[in-house]
Amino acid sequence: MEGNQTKLLESKQVLEKLAHGINPIDGSDITTDQLLNNPQVIRHLFVLLNFLDSELEKQKKIKNRKRTKKVVLTLTPEQLEKVLLPKGPIGINEFAQAVNLVIDENISKKLSGAIINRKLKKIGVLSEEKINDSKTRTVVNDNSIAYGIESMESYYNGEPYQRVVFNDIGKEFLLKNIINLMGLD
C-alpha cells in the first residue's frame, strides 16, 4: 500500500502541473501544445486530480485506523457500576450486551459472548465439547459451579440442549473480573 500511495502522489504532482499548463519534465510553461491547452482536457485532468485526492484521503484514513486500533475492552469503574444485568440466570451474550450499553465505542471494541467464553475456557472455568467433526459447543465443567456458572435445559430449533448460564454469583464474578479476563492472551 505504501508503494501505491507514493505512485499516486507522484502521478498527482504530474497531473497538477499539466492541468496548470506547466511541463512536468522541465517546469516550463506549456504554450504551444493545443491538446494541453484544450479546456475539455484540462477539465478532465482536474477530475482525475479530485479522484486522486479522495483515494489518497481514503488510504490515509485506513492507515490511521490501523494505527489507532481500538483496545479489546476499556471499562472504567464508573462504567462498570452502570452495568444493569437482567434478573435471574443469564447467558453470556446477555451479559455482553449489558456491558456494551455502557462502554465508549470510540475507545473500546464491543464485547462478545464468544470472546468471554474463550477466556473462561482458557482459565479452566468452562470447557468445550465436540458436537460433530466441525462444530463444538461450550459446556460447564467441575470448576464452573464454584464461579456461579451452571447449565439449564433450553431448546434451539425444537431440539433440547444444555445452555450455559450465569447465576447471581456468576454475574458478580464476571463484573468483578471482566477487565482482567479480557487482558488474558
Summary of the structure (lengths in Angstrom):
residues: 185
radius of gyration: 28.8
end to end distance: 29.5
largest distance: 87.5
contacts: 456
relative contact order: 0.10
helix: 51%
strand: 17%
